[in-house]
Amino acid sequence: ISKLNIFQDVLVRALQYFDSLFQWDNSQKAQFYKNLPEILVKMPKRVKLRRIVTGLAKEFVNPEMVPFVLPNLIQIAKDTNDDEFHTWIVPDLVPTFKIKEPIQVGIYLLQNMDFLVKKFKSKPDSLRVHIIPLIYHFLDSDAYQIQELCLNVVPTVIHLIDYSGTKNMLLPRIKKLALTTKVL
């Protein structure tokens, strides 16, 4: 049966690899995840949301794999409407907001902050609970690449922060950053 043409299809083979992925070492997984975006374009949305997202989320316990998995999750998220995003993506995406190492995770999240803000805007409470603390978290980072990206993002999200949050949380962090940085 495995010799039938339907089982030789690229999408079917990718799903078979995806099912056996947890037996592989990190370098093999990383290679698979680097090539996954090309396959995701061809997959139906339902398969991506119900099968791929849950599999990708299992990798979030391994911090070394998060920089390879996160771009795939964001790519899937870009094809969703607001309800699908909050139902299928947010529960798995939010735990990555707390990851400090490797710094590629923070860099990737900041590079996609416009997209995240747009998606979270449909639920303002969720925006205040997840995105605003994420900005504060990145301003406290020691990595200058993250600090620089975060300072570039602040003007686009400043209108989402209330006056007291700006005065008591945002400005002190920016002041501390300006006084302690070694990179002008």
Secondary structure, 3 states (H helix, E strand, C coil): CCCCHHHHCHHHHHHHHHHHHHHCCHHHHHHHHHHHHHHHCCCCHHHHHHHHHHHHHHHHHCCCCHHHHHHHHHHHHHCCCHHHHHHHHHHHHHHHHHCCCCHHHHHHHHHCHHHHHHHHCCCHHHHHHHHHHHHHHHHCCCCHHHHHHHHHHHHHHHHHCCHHHHHHHHHHHHHHHHHHCCCC
